[in-house]
Amino acid sequence: MGITTLQIDSETLKELKKTKETPRQTYSEIIRKLIKIYKAAKKENQYDEFLHKIQQQKMRELWDNKEDEDWENV
């Protein structure tokens, strides 16, 4: 594995230092962990969006019907 220099602003560095779980944890380890968390959150969000779309269709089926309209007009 190669090593490279990553330029970040001082405020980001300060935040990275705050996220260290142990004094010996490297910034590379922190960044890899953040990437893993980000990917999991993104995947979860895609699943939530998928469920929401399915639920919207089902709710239309349940609520947009003649029987409900009749009850509203009683």
N, C-alpha and C positions, 0 to 999 in steps of 0.2 A: 504494500500500500504506500502510495506516495504522499508526501506532505506538501501543502501549498500555503500561501499566505492569503488570508481573507481580510479584506478591509471592511471594517464596520465603524460606525460613529461611536463616540465615547459613551453616549447615553445607552446604546444597545449593549455595549460591553458591561456597563454598570448593571443592566438588567440581567445579563447572562450570569454575572457573578452572584447575583441574588438567588438565581435558580439552582445553584450548586447544591447537591444533596450531601456531598462530602467535600472536604477541602482538596482532596486529590483528584476529584472528578475533572476530566478535561472538557474544554469547550466543545471539542468534537463529539464527545459522548452526549453532552447536553443537546447539541444541535441534532444529532441522530435521534435522540429521544423525542425532541420536539417534532421532528419530521414524522416519526411513527405515530405520535398523538394526532397530528394534523391529518394524516392519511386515514386514521380510524374515524375521526370526526367527520371527515368528508364522506367516507363510505356510509356512515350512520345517517348523515343528512340526505344522501341520495336515497337510502331506504325509506326514510321518513317522507320524502317527497313522493316516492312511488306509492306508499300507503295512502297519502293524502289524495292523490289523483284517483285511486280506486274508491276511496270513501266518498269523494265528491260525486262520482257517477252513481254509486249506490244510494246516496242521499237524494239525488234527483229522482231516481226510480221510486223511492219511498214517499217523497213529498209531492212530486209533480204528478198527481193522478186525479182523476175525476171525483173519486170518493171524498178526498180532502176538500176539494173545491165546493162540493155540495154541503159539507159540514160548515164551511165558512159562511155560506149564504143562508143558513138556517136562522 
